[in-house]
Amino acid sequence: MEYEDLLFELSDGVATLTLNRPEKLNAFSGAMGRSLGAAYRECDRNDEIRVVILTGAGRAFCSGADLSSGESTFAGAQESPSFRAAAVDPPAWEVRKPVIAAVNGSAVGLGFTLALQADLRLLAREGKYGILQSRRGVMGDAYSHWTLPRLVGTERAAELLITGRRITGDEAERMGLACRVLPAAEVLPAALELAREIAVETAPLSVAVSKKLLWESTRLSWADVGRKETELHVHLMARSDAVEGPMAYLERRRPDWKLRVGSDWPDWPE
């Protein structure tokens, strides 16, 4: 498949998606959004893909919306029935594989709100981060009013969304916005190492089911979570990977997982 403003590479079960406008610090374009949505759908569909990494070409992750049009940057949305603040369809949490944002440099505006959709974030210590839209006459997008409070709570989310200020990698780590902050040159290698560990050591269907329930959990009661965990456990424990996992551990070998997200997905509990 051809992708515009995006590179797609698949190796050893890891799909690396690279935002690819390095001459513009990977400023987000309409073509990039369409390509990223198509790539996410492929990653969800293709059972050869175990883990997804999202990163940026060059020295930045994504500098946000392309402001080169000046006063007309945000014009026309009110007349367009197709306009969606989401920017990418589907969002990363709808992909039934873990999505790791390898934020190799600065990520601001839409660049940062896209990274918030990932399951895990590794950030470059040298980078600058922030949801700057309130300083551009608009507001946070890409579901950031939902993703950000999940990570840092309402007050911290309000601070970032309302002030529109930039923060450092170390500040982002203290706030809980990253699982790891590293020198920029180490971000992608560390993400690849983590992705390969997941791809080999963990059962694909178990991971996919756990991811979906985790993202659902904030709108569920503890009783609802317990009920769904039970139903999903019953689905998993009756299948071959629940035999393979313990045997691989006892025999001190790598597991040979057989279940696939596409063919063995459960009927999701209501």
C-alpha positions in Angstrom: 0.0 0.0 0.0 1.2 3.5 -0.8 1.2 6.0 2.0 1.7 9.8 1.6 3.7 11.7 4.2 4.1 8.4 6.1 6.5 5.5 5.9 5.4 1.9 6.8 8.0 -0.8 7.7 7.2 -4.3 9.0 10.0 -6.4 10.5 9.7 -9.3 12.9 6.1 -8.6 13.8 6.8 -4.9 14.5 5.2 -2.2 12.3 7.1 1.1 12.4 5.0 4.0 11.1 7.1 7.1 10.5 5.6 10.6 10.1 7.5 11.7 7.1 7.7 15.5 6.4 11.1 16.1 8.0 11.7 19.3 6.1 8.6 20.7 8.0 9.3 19.0 11.3 6.6 16.5 10.3 3.9 19.1 10.4 0.6 17.3 10.2 -1.1 17.3 6.8 -4.4 16.0 5.6 -2.6 13.3 3.6 -0.6 12.3 6.7 -3.9 11.9 8.6 -5.5 9.7 5.9 -2.3 7.6 5.6 -2.0 7.1 9.3 -5.6 6.0 9.6 -5.1 3.6 6.7 -1.9 2.3 8.4 -3.7 1.8 11.7 -6.5 -0.2 10.0 -3.9 -2.4 8.4 -2.1 -2.9 11.7 -5.4 -4.0 13.3 -6.3 -6.3 10.4 -2.9 -8.0 9.8 -2.1 -10.7 12.3 1.6 -10.7 11.2 1.7 -7.4 13.0 2.1 -7.8 16.8 3.2 -4.3 17.9 3.0 -0.8 16.3 5.6 2.0 16.7 4.7 5.5 15.8 7.7 7.9 15.3 8.9 10.8 13.3 11.5 11.3 10.6 14.4 13.6 11.3 14.8 15.6 14.5 11.1 16.1 15.5 8.2 13.8 16.1 5.5 16.2 14.9 5.3 20.0 15.1 1.5 20.0 15.0 -0.8 21.4 12.4 0.9 22.9 9.3 0.6 26.7 9.9 2.2 27.7 6.6 -1.2 28.9 5.3 -1.2 31.7 7.8 -4.6 33.2 8.4 -6.4 30.5 6.4 -4.9 27.6 8.4 -8.1 26.9 10.2 -10.5 28.4 7.7 -13.3 26.4 6.1 -13.9 23.8 8.8 -17.3 25.3 9.6 -18.4 24.8 6.0 -17.1 21.2 5.7 -19.4 18.4 6.7 -16.5 16.0 6.7 -14.4 18.0 9.3 -13.6 16.1 12.4 -11.3 17.3 15.3 -10.2 13.7 15.6 -7.7 14.1 12.8 -7.1 10.3 12.5 -9.6 7.5 12.1 -9.3 5.2 13.8 -7.5 6.5 16.9 -4.6 4.5 18.2 -6.5 2.9 21.0 -8.9 1.2 18.5 -5.9 -0.8 17.1 -6.0 -4.2 18.7 -2.2 -4.3 19.0 -0.1 -2.3 21.4 0.9 1.1 20.0 4.1 2.7 21.2 4.8 6.3 20.5 8.5 6.7 20.1 8.6 10.5 20.4 12.0 11.1 19.0 11.9 14.9 19.3 9.5 17.8 19.9 5.8 17.1 19.7 3.4 20.0 20.1 -0.2 20.7 19.3 -1.7 17.8 17.2 1.7 16.1 17.3 1.4 15.7 21.1 -2.3 14.9 21.2 -1.7 12.0 18.7 1.0 10.7 21.0 -1.5 10.7 23.9 -3.6 8.1 22.0 -0.8 5.5 22.2 -0.6 2.8 24.9 3.0 3.7 25.8 5.1 6.7 25.2 8.9 7.0 25.2 9.9 10.7 25.0 13.2 12.4 24.0 14.6 14.4 26.9 15.7 17.2 24.6 12.2 17.6 23.1 9.6 20.3 23.9 6.0 19.1 24.4 2.6 20.8 24.8 -0.9 21.3 23.6 -0.5 24.8 22.3 -3.8 25.2 20.5 -5.3 27.7 23.0 -2.4 30.0 21.9 -3.4 29.6 18.3 -7.1 30.5 18.7 -8.4 26.9 18.7 -8.4 24.1 21.3 -7.0 20.7 22.0 -8.0 18.0 19.5 -7.6 14.3 18.8 -9.7 13.4 21.9 -7.2 15.1 24.2 -9.9 16.2 26.6 -10.4 12.4 27.2 -6.9 11.0 26.9 -5.1 13.6 28.9 -7.2 13.4 32.1 -6.8 9.6 32.1 -3.1 10.1 32.3 -2.6 13.0 34.6 -5.9 13.9 36.2 -8.3 16.8 35.6 -6.2 19.6 37.2 -3.0 18.8 35.3 -5.0 18.3 32.1 -6.6 21.7 32.7 -3.1 23.3 33.2 -1.8 21.9 29.9 -5.0 22.5 27.8 -5.8 26.0 29.2 -2.3 27.5 29.4 -1.0 26.0 26.2 2.5 26.1 27.6 5.4 24.0 26.5 7.0 21.4 28.9 10.3 19.6 28.9 10.7 15.8 28.6 11.6 15.7 32.3 8.4 17.6 33.2 6.4 15.2 31.1 7.9 12.2 32.9 7.1 13.8 36.3 3.5 14.4 35.2 3.1 10.7 34.1 2.9 11.5 30.4 5.7 9.0 29.5 6.8 5.6 30.7 10.4 6.5 29.9 12.4 9.6 28.9 15.6 9.1 27.1 18.2 10.9 25.0 16.7 11.5 21.6 19.0 9.0 19.9 18.0 6.2 22.2 14.2 6.6 21.9 13.5 4.6 18.7 16.0 1.8 19.6 14.4 1.5 23.1 10.9 1.4 21.5 12.0 -1.3 19.1 13.5 -3.4 22.0 10.3 -3.1 24.0 8.2 -3.9 20.9 10.2 -7.0 20.1 9.9 -8.2 23.7 6.1 -7.9 23.5 6.1 -9.6 20.1 7.9 -12.7 21.4 7.0 -13.1 25.0 3.3 -12.2 25.2 0.3 -13.9 23.7 -1.2 -11.7 20.9 -4.9 -12.4 21.8 -4.3 -11.9 25.5 -2.6 -8.5 24.9 -5.3 -7.3 22.5 -8.1 -8.2 24.9 -6.3 -6.6 27.9 -5.7 -3.4 25.9 -9.3 -3.1 24.9 -10.6 -3.6 28.4 -8.0 -1.2 29.8 -9.2 1.6 27.5 -12.8 0.8 28.4 -12.2 0.7 32.1 -12.7 4.3 33.1 -16.3 4.3 32.0 -17.0 1.0 33.9 -17.7 0.2 37.5 -15.4 -2.1 39.4 -18.2 -4.7 39.2 -18.4 -4.3 35.4 -14.7 -4.8 35.1 -14.8 -7.9 37.2 -17.6 -9.4 35.2 -15.8 -8.7 31.9 -12.5 -10.0 33.2 -14.3 -13.2 34.2 -16.0 -13.7 30.8 -12.8 -12.9 28.9 -10.7 -15.2 31.1 -13.1 -18.0 30.3 -12.6 -17.4 26.6 -8.8 -17.3 26.9 -8.4 -20.2 29.4 -10.2 -22.6 27.1 -7.7 -22.1 24.3 -4.3 -23.3 23.3 -2.2 -20.3 24.4 -3.3 -20.9 28.0 -1.6 -24.3 27.7 1.4 -23.1 25.7 2.3 -20.3 28.2 2.8 -22.5 31.3 4.5 -25.2 29.3 7.0 -22.8 27.7 7.8 -21.4 31.1 8.3 -24.9 32.6 10.4 -26.0 29.6 12.5 -22.8 29.7 11.8 -22.0 26.0 10.1 -19.3 24.0 6.4 -19.7 23.6 4.9 -20.6 20.3 1.6 -18.7 20.3 -1.2 -20.0 18.0 -4.2 -17.7 18.7 -4.7 -14.7 16.5 -6.6 -11.5 17.0 -8.4 -11.7 13.6 -9.6 -15.3 13.9 -10.0 -15.9 17.7 -11.4 -12.6 18.9 -14.1 -13.1 21.6 -17.7 -12.0 21.5 -17.1 -8.8 23.6 -19.0 -8.8 26.9 -21.7 -6.1 27.1 
